[in-house]
Amino acid sequence: GKQRDATQDEVKSKRVDKLKVVYMLPENPLTKQEEKEVYVRVLDPTGAVVSDMANGSGTFQVNGQEQVYTVKQTVPFTNNNQNVELTYNRGTVPYKAGKYTIEFYSEGFRIGEGSFAIK
């Protein structure tokens, strides 16, 4: 299979076995330079969270509610607009065709989002 790069707009679903996500953690003078937990939620075209508990998925708290995440990453926050790369291997379940949304959370807040499409 092929790795899905976010720089491409669409890719065929049968060729996707990994998602490679690159995101930026913006500079924030109020935040300490320390390790941060970043929770990534990939939502399929129906709005369901792409998850596999045996493959690193789990739950976390946002606004007092438990949410499922696709994958979690510990990032050494350097406070300098750093780019962070993450690869998620979903396993054997094929991706559905359509538009996917990616949401990023840290310390209980949504810190970013993006999207991509699969044919």
C-alpha positions, 0 to 999 in steps of 0.5 A: 500500500501507499502512505497518504501524504497530506499534501495530496488532495485525494487518493484511492481508498484501497491504496491507503494503509497508513496516514501520515499527518504533519502539523504545526504547534504554534509558538505560545509565550504563555506555555512552558517548554515541556512534553505535551500530549496531543490527541488526534481524532480522524473522523470518517465521512459519516463523522465516526472516529477512526479508531482501533483500541489494539492499535493505539486508540483510546479515550480522553476528556474534553469539556468534561466529556469522554471522547475517543481519539485515533492516536495520541502523541507525546511531543517535546514542545519547543515553543518555536512553531515546530512541525510535528509528524505522525504516522497512523497505521490503521491495520486491515480495515479499509478506509471509506471513500469521502472527506475525512476531518482531522482534529487535534487536542491538547490539555483539554482544548482543540488546537487545530484541524484539517481534512483530506479526501479518499476516492 
